[in-house]
Amino acid sequence: MRISYIGYDYFSPVLLYLAARPDVTINRVVTEASLGEHVCRIAQAEKLPLVLDRVRKPEMAAFAADSDLVLCASYGYRLSIPAAGDCRFLNLHPSLLPLGRGPVSPLWTLTKFPESAGVSLHVLDAGFDTGGIVAQASLAEYAGCSLEVYTHWANQAAIGLLAGIDLQRLRQLEARPQDEALASYQPEFSLEDRTVSAVQTGSQILRLVSALGSLGAVADIGGIRYLVTHAEFLPGTAAHVAPAFVNDFYGYFPCADGVCLFPKANLSRMEN
């Protein structure tokens, strides 16, 4: 089984899994240096042919000519497919499609839309995450986790999906059409989406901070923006006081139903 792999770091453990399979030969690994650091390291360690794509337009037709499967994994850009509906072109997407289409679905899943928690293996077509579904796995039990924990289990689920299909019989795979009535598309996760505000409840802020993990939520304290990776909540405390540092240990952030405390040890000042 000859595979061309196109992807960034989110699903990099999947590449490692495929490289270890005795029935798989990786023809090429396509990624970008800035978004595929771990993918590059795996390719170099496993001595896999590495293609650094700087124009985000992989030569899909050429890849199909010498590959039995072109597998995309969290690539983030729409690709030109030679033949729509061809099961030799598959994509791993980190949501339970048709919920959570888009380039950063895990962040939306963990912060606002837990119902989309899961991984989908689907056929690539001309749309954005719209192709027929080959296999899926729910990750509902991890929808309240941090991004790091959720990513780990998303990769385990993705590997399980690939292990569960017969790669030698791709043309015989049956893909189930997605239900467009249930579809949702989530855009890029902006700085505003990462920013906590006084109108949010304590539980909303805690969820945002927890979900983003080491990526960090954003809070304005004393007119300065900080990345926040941990928060505590005091319900019912007076919320009219402006955000400030109350001592050497905590940043004080009033919210809709109390006060969030951001330990200084988990704050880092953002560069303008």
GUSE-368821 format. One line per 10 residues: number of its first residue (from 0); their letters; for each residue x, y, z of N, C-alpha, C. Coordinates in pm, whole numbers. Example, Ala and Ser with C-alpha at 12.3 -4.5 7.8 and 13.67 -1.06 7.14 Angstrom:
# residues 2
0> AS> 1319/-569/780/1230/-450/780/1320/-330/780  1285/-225/708/1367/-106/714/1290/3/787;
***
This chain:
# residues 272
0> MRISYIGYDY> 84/-119/0/0/0/0/89/125/0  82/201/-108/161/324/-122/73/444/-85  124/525/7/46/636/58/121/767/45  51/869/-8/99/1006/0/27/1072/116  104/1130/207/48/1187/330/62/1338/325  -50/1408/347/-52/1554/345/-111/1603/476  -32/1675/556/-89/1718/683/3/1802/768  -57/1858/874/16/1938/971/29/1860/1101  66/1929/1208/108/1860/1330/-6/1796/1409  -130/1844/1393/-237/1795/1479/-246/1643/1476;
10> FSPVLLYLAA> -238/1582/1357/-247/1437/1344/-111/1372/1319  -4/1433/1366/129/1376/1340/147/1234/1394  85/1194/1507/98/1053/1550/43/954/1448  -52/999/1366/-106/911/1261/2/878/1160  84/976/1125/195/951/1033/292/849/1092  321/862/1219/410/767/1285/351/627/1283  220/616/1305/152/486/1298/163/425/1159  137/504/1056/144/452/920/286/410/882  383/489/925/523/457/893/566/325/954  503/287/1065/539/162/1134/467/40/1078;
20> RPDVTINRVV> 367/62/993/292/-52/939/373/-123/831  391/-253/841/472/-324/741/408/-330/603  276/-309/596/207/-315/467/195/-179/400  260/-78/456/248/60/404/386/113/364  389/176/248/507/253/204/464/398/187  530/488/257/499/631/245/576/688/127  505/720/20/571/775/-100/625/916/-77  549/994/-2/589/1133/24/510/1184/144  570/1280/212/504/1352/321/504/1499/284  386/1557/273/372/1697/232/325/1779/352;
30> TEASLGEHVC> 400/1885/384/362/1971/496/427/2107/476  406/2197/571/475/2326/575/565/2329/697  682/2386/684/777/2387/796/719/2457/918  643/2566/898/592/2643/1011/477/2575/1083  401/2492/1013/283/2427/1072/300/2277/1088  410/2224/1039/431/2081/1044/565/2042/1103  603/2108/1212/734/2082/1273/748/1935/1314  645/1882/1381/653/1742/1426/646/1646/1307  567/1681/1207/560/1600/1086/697/1592/1020  766/1706/1012/901/1708/953/996/1619/1032;
40> RIAQAEKLPL> 988/1626/1163/1077/1545/1247/1052/1396/1226  925/1359/1218/892/1218/1195/944/1173/1059  921/1255/958/965/1219/823/1117/1202/818  1187/1291/884/1333/1281/884/1381/1160/963  1318/1134/1079/1358/1020/1162/1330/887/1093  1218/881/1020/1179/757/952/1232/750/809  1308/853/770/1366/860/635/1258/852/526  1155/933/546/1045/941/450/1068/1061/357  1035/1048/230/1049/1160/137/964/1279/182  1027/1394/203/959/1510/258/948/1620/153;
50> VLDRVRKPEM> 826/1672/136/799/1781/43/745/1898/124  818/2009/127/772/2128/197/690/2213/101  561/2219/126/467/2286/37/451/2432/80  498/2524/0/492/2666/35/377/2739/-35  313/2676/-129/206/2743/-203/69/2685/-169  66/2579/-84/-59/2519/-36/-144/2465/-150  -77/2415/-254/-148/2353/-366/-76/2225/-407  -86/2121/-323/-20/1995/-357/-69/1941/-491  20/1873/-561/-12/1818/-693/-88/1686/-675  -218/1697/-649/-297/1579/-615/-302/1477/-728;
60> AAFAADSDLV> -316/1523/-851/-322/1430/-965/-192/1353/-978  -79/1423/-961/50/1356/-970/68/1257/-855  19/1293/-735/31/1203/-622/-50/1076/-647  -168/1091/-706/-254/976/-731/-192/879/-830  -106/930/-917/-47/845/-1020/46/740/-961  109/768/-848/201/670/-790/164/630/-648  39/657/-609/-6/623/-474/-139/548/-480  -155/454/-388/-283/385/-376/-380/466/-291  -325/552/-204/-407/636/-117/-339/770/-97  -415/877/-115/-370/1011/-77/-448/1048/49;
70> LCASYGYRLS> -377/1053/162/-442/1079/290/-407/1219/338  -510/1300/356/-493/1432/415/-531/1424/563  -456/1496/645/-481/1490/790/-461/1629/849  -572/1699/872/-568/1832/930/-480/1926/849  -499/1928/717/-418/2013/631/-464/2159/636  -595/2182/642/-643/2318/664/-676/2398/540  -648/2343/420/-676/2417/297/-750/2327/198  -836/2389/123/-912/2313/23/-818/2263/-86  -837/2138/-126/-748/2075/-223/-824/2043/-351  -754/2046/-462/-813/2015/-592/-804/1865/-616;
80> IPAAGDCRFL> -919/1800/-622/-924/1654/-633/-951/1615/-778  -870/1524/-835/-890/1485/-975/-1027/1424/-1002  -1078/1344/-907/-1207/1277/-927/-1284/1278/-796  -1388/1359/-787/-1467/1367/-666/-1533/1233/-635  -1534/1197/-508/-1595/1072/-467/-1503/952/-475  -1379/972/-516/-1282/863/-528/-1226/832/-389  -1247/709/-342/-1205/671/-208/-1053/656/-194  -980/683/-301/-833/688/-287/-788/822/-230  -882/917/-217/-853/1047/-159/-936/1062/-31  -869/1047/83/-939/1051/211/-884/1162/299;
90> NLHPSLLPLG> -968/1207/391/-929/1313/484/-967/1275/626  -875/1298/719/-905/1285/862/-942/1423/914  -1062/1433/971/-1109/1562/1021/-1144/1549/1170  -1096/1641/1254/-1117/1629/1398/-1250/1683/1448  -1359/1633/1392/-1492/1659/1447/-1586/1550/1399  -1705/1549/1455/-1806/1451/1418/-1891/1511/1305  -1839/1504/1184/-1906/1562/1069/-2048/1505/1053  -2143/1590/1003/-2122/1722/943/-2110/1837/1042  -2109/1808/1173/-2085/1913/1271/-1938/1951/1269  -1910/2079/1285/-1773/2122/1305/-1685/2122/1183;
100> RGPVSPLWTL> -1742/2150/1067/-1656/2168/950/-1569/2292/971  -1451/2293/908/-1364/2409/919/-1226/2373/969  -1133/2471/966/-991/2442/988/-949/2425/1133  -1027/2474/1230/-985/2465/1371/-1097/2410/1459  -1164/2308/1413/-1281/2257/1484/-1255/2214/1628  -1137/2159/1664/-1119/2121/1805/-1136/2237/1903  -1089/2356/1866/-1103/2470/1956/-1250/2506/1977  -1329/2501/1871/-1471/2529/1884/-1542/2418/1961  -1503/2295/1937/-1562/2182/2010/-1543/2199/2159  -1423/2233/2200/-1390/2239/2342/-1443/2364/2411;
110> TKFPESAGVS> -1468/2471/2337/-1511/2595/2400/-1661/2621/2389  -1724/2574/2280/-1865/2611/2261/-1955/2498/2209  -1900/2402/2136/-1985/2304/2068/-1942/2161/2100  -1963/2115/2224/-1918/1981/2263/-1984/1869/2184  -2099/1897/2124/-2169/1793/2047/-2091/1751/1923  -1992/1831/1882/-1914/1797/1762/-1788/1717/1794  -1771/1676/1919/-1649/1606/1959/-1638/1470/1890  -1532/1451/1816/-1511/1324/1747/-1411/1337/1634  -1393/1229/1560/-1303/1225/1445/-1378/1159/1330  -1360/1211/1210/-1424/1156/1091/-1320/1125/984;
120> LHVLDAGFDT> -1335/1010/920/-1257/975/801/-1353/985/684  -1327/1078/593/-1422/1101/486/-1352/1117/352  -1429/1102/247/-1378/1117/111/-1362/1265/80  -1252/1300/15/-1234/1438/-28/-1319/1467/-151  -1379/1584/-152/-1451/1629/-270/-1423/1777/-291  -1502/1844/-373/-1474/1984/-405/-1508/2079/-291  -1584/2033/-191/-1623/2119/-80/-1521/2120/32  -1558/2184/142/-1471/2193/258/-1528/2100/365  -1468/1980/377/-1512/1879/475/-1654/1830/446  -1690/1821/319/-1826/1784/283/-1839/1644/223;
130> GGIVAQASLA> -1729/1574/200/-1734/1444/134/-1797/1335/218  -1836/1227/151/-1901/1114/218/-1815/1055/328  -1882/1010/434/-1814/961/554/-1788/811/542  -1663/774/564/-1623/633/560/-1631/572/699  -1587/645/802/-1591/595/940/-1582/714/1035  -1638/695/1155/-1635/801/1257/-1617/742/1395  -1569/826/1486/-1558/788/1627/-1595/909/1711  -1683/890/1809/-1723/999/1899/-1619/1015/2009  -1598/1140/2049/-1510/1172/2161/-1587/1253/2265  -1716/1224/2280/-1801/1302/2370/-1748/1305/2512;
140> EYAGCSLEVY> -1686/1195/2557/-1638/1189/2695/-1517/1279/2719  -1456/1331/2611/-1338/1417/2625/-1367/1562/2588  -1494/1597/2568/-1530/1731/2523/-1501/1838/2627  -1482/1799/2752/-1452/1896/2857/-1306/1902/2894  -1222/1837/2816/-1079/1831/2846/-1004/1951/2789  -875/1957/2820/-790/2058/2758/-761/2019/2614  -708/2113/2538/-675/2086/2398/-572/1974/2387  -473/1973/2478/-370/1870/2472/-428/1731/2494  -514/1717/2594/-574/1585/2623/-667/1543/2509  -747/1636/2462/-839/1604/2353/-764/1562/2227;
150> THWANQAAIG> -654/1632/2197/-575/1599/2079/-519/1457/2089  -474/1420/2207/-422/1283/2226/-528/1180/2190  -648/1199/2243/-753/1099/2219/-807/1107/2076  -802/1226/2015/-841/1236/1875/-746/1156/1787  -617/1158/1819/-521/1080/1743/-540/930/1764  -570/890/1887/-597/748/1911/-719/702/1832  -820/788/1827/-941/755/1751/-912/748/1602  -832/841/1551/-797/843/1409/-721/717/1370  -625/678/1453/-550/555/1427/-643/434/1428  -738/434/1520/-835/326/1524/-921/318/1399;
160> LLAGIDLQRL> -959/434/1345/-1039/435/1222/-960/376/1105  -833/416/1094/-750/364/984/-722/215/1001  -705/172/1125/-680/30/1150/-803/-54/1120  -920/10/1123/-1044/-65/1107/-1091/-80/964  -1021/-19/869/-1062/-34/728/-956/-113/652  -998/-178/546/-907/-255/462/-848/-162/357  -725/-119/379/-663/-25/286/-643/-84/147  -644/-216/139/-624/-282/9/-751/-281/-76  -862/-243/-15/-990/-246/-86/-1057/-108/-83  -979/-5/-107/-1032/130/-98/-1145/156/-196;
170> RQLEARPQDE> -1134/101/-315/-1239/126/-416/-1371/62/-379  -1368/-32/-286/-1492/-97/-244/-1553/-32/-119  -1486/70/-67/-1540/136/52/-1672/205/21  -1763/200/116/-1890/271/102/-1886/396/188  -1910/509/123/-1910/638/193/-2053/687/209  -2088/723/331/-2223/770/361/-2231/922/340  -2327/968/259/-2338/1114/237/-2366/1187/369  -2309/1305/383/-2335/1385/501/-2473/1450/494  -2535/1464/609/-2667/1527/618/-2649/1678/626  -2675/1747/515/-2652/1891/511/-2744/1968/606;
180> ALASYQPEFS> -2856/1908/645/-2946/1976/738/-2882/1989/877  -2783/1905/907/-2717/1909/1037/-2583/1980/1033  -2541/2023/915/-2405/2074/896/-2383/2207/968  -2263/2222/1020/-2221/2350/1077/-2075/2374/1038  -2044/2500/1010/-1907/2538/972/-1855/2639/1071  -1736/2616/1123/-1675/2709/1218/-1553/2775/1153  -1544/2907/1160/-1433/2979/1096/-1305/2969/1179  -1206/3048/1141/-1084/3055/1220/-1116/3099/1363  -1038/3052/1458/-1056/3087/1599/-972/3212/1624  -1039/3327/1633/-969/3455/1635/-919/3490/1776;
190> LEDRTVSAVQ> -841/3596/1783/-795/3647/1912/-914/3686/1998  -1016/3742/1937/-1137/3780/2011/-1205/3658/2071  -1205/3547/1997/-1267/3424/2048/-1190/3368/2167  -1062/3399/2176/-977/3351/2286/-982/3443/2407  -1045/3559/2394/-1038/3661/2498/-1154/3650/2596  -1123/3651/2725/-1227/3649/2828/-1283/3789/2844  -1410/3796/2888/-1474/3926/2906/-1558/3927/3032  -1591/4047/3077/-1665/4064/3201/-1809/4015/3190  -1861/4000/3069/-1999/3954/3054/-2009/3802/3059  -1897/3734/3054/-1898/3588/3064/-1914/3546/3210;
200> TGSQILRLVS> -1972/3428/3230/-1980/3372/3364/-1846/3309/3402  -1832/3281/3529/-1710/3215/3574/-1689/3081/3509  -1798/3005/3494/-1785/2872/3434/-1744/2882/3287  -1792/2986/3217/-1753/3005/3077/-1604/3038/3065  -1556/3122/3155/-1414/3158/3153/-1327/3038/3188  -1367/2964/3291/-1289/2845/3329/-1284/2745/3215  -1396/2729/3145/-1398/2635/3034/-1305/2681/2922  -1308/2810/2891/-1223/2862/2784/-1076/2844/2819  -1039/2880/2941/-899/2868/2983/-856/2723/2983  -940/2636/3037/-906/2494/3042/-894/2434/2902;
210> ALGSLGAVAD> -987/2469/2814/-987/2412/2679/-863/2452/2601  -822/2577/2613/-710/2625/2534/-576/2575/2587  -572/2532/2712/-450/2472/2766/-329/2562/2751  -220/2507/2703/-96/2582/2691/-103/2690/2583  -201/2680/2492/-219/2785/2392/-253/2918/2458  -336/2910/2565/-367/3026/2646/-488/3105/2601  -575/3139/2697/-679/3239/2674/-613/3376/2691  -690/3480/2659/-636/3616/2664/-721/3698/2761  -654/3772/2850/-724/3859/2945/-655/3995/2951  -737/4100/2957/-686/4236/2972/-688/4271/3121;
220> IGGIRYLVTH> -569/4290/3177/-558/4323/3319/-477/4452/3331  -544/4555/3379/-475/4683/3394/-431/4743/3262  -506/4716/3154/-472/4771/3023/-364/4695/2949  -322/4581/3003/-220/4499/2940/-279/4360/2913  -254/4307/2794/-307/4175/2759/-209/4066/2803  -267/3963/2864/-188/3849/2912/-246/3719/2856  -158/3623/2836/-201/3486/2809/-224/3417/2942  -338/3349/2953/-378/3285/3077/-389/3135/3054  -322/3055/3136/-328/2909/3121/-390/2840/3241  -429/2917/3344/-498/2858/3459/-584/2965/3522;
230> AEFLPGTAAH> -702/2925/3573/-793/3020/3636/-865/2954/3753  -900/3038/3851/-982/2996/3964/-1101/3091/3973  -1208/3046/4038/-1332/3125/4038/-1386/3142/4179  -1421/3265/4214/-1486/3296/4340/-1627/3348/4310  -1731/3268/4333/-1867/3312/4299/-1918/3419/4395  -1999/3510/4340/-2072/3605/4422/-1992/3723/4472  -1863/3732/4438/-1782/3844/4483/-1818/3969/4402  -1806/4087/4463/-1841/4212/4394/-1769/4221/4260  -1848/4246/4156/-1792/4242/4020/-1771/4380/3959  -1783/4487/4041/-1772/4621/3982/-1629/4674/3980;
240> VAPAFVNDFY> -1539/4603/4046/-1400/4647/4051/-1332/4615/3919  -1246/4704/3873/-1176/4683/3746/-1072/4572/3759  -1044/4502/3649/-939/4398/3654/-806/4459/3699  -737/4389/3788/-612/4441/3841/-535/4329/3908  -412/4356/3943/-335/4263/4024/-356/4299/4170  -415/4206/4247/-449/4236/4386/-331/4212/4479  -236/4129/4436/-116/4105/4516/-9/4046/4423  93/3991/4481/202/3936/4400/170/3800/4341  50/3749/4368/20/3613/4327/-93/3602/4225  -189/3694/4227/-308/3678/4145/-343/3803/4065;
250> GYFPCADGVC> -393/3780/3943/-463/3881/3868/-612/3866/3898  -682/3977/3917/-821/3979/3961/-906/4020/3842  -1002/3933/3802/-1081/3962/3682/-1230/3943/3712  -1304/4053/3733/-1449/4042/3759/-1522/3985/3637  -1623/3902/3663/-1705/3846/3555/-1852/3856/3593  -1939/3795/3516/-2083/3815/3532/-2136/3769/3667  -2077/3667/3725/-2131/3612/3849/-2027/3595/3959  -1920/3671/3951/-1818/3659/4053/-1686/3716/4006  -1579/3653/4050/-1445/3699/4014/-1359/3579/3977  -1285/3592/3868/-1186/3491/3832/-1049/3539/3878;
260> LFPKANLSRM> -972/3447/3934/-836/3475/3976/-741/3403/3882  -647/3478/3828/-547/3421/3737/-412/3421/3808  -361/3306/3849/-230/3303/3916/-121/3363/3828  -39/3448/3887/68/3512/3810/162/3410/3748  177/3297/3814/265/3193/3761/214/3138/3629  85/3158/3601/25/3108/3477/-12/3220/3381  52/3335/3399/30/3449/3310/159/3484/3237  145/3523/3113/259/3576/3038/211/3693/2954  286/3799/2959/247/3922/2889/258/3902/2739  154/3944/2665/153/3933/2521/231/4048/2458;
270> EN> 300/4017/2352/368/4121/2277/267/4192/2188  281/4321/2173/189/4398/2088/215/4369/1941;
***
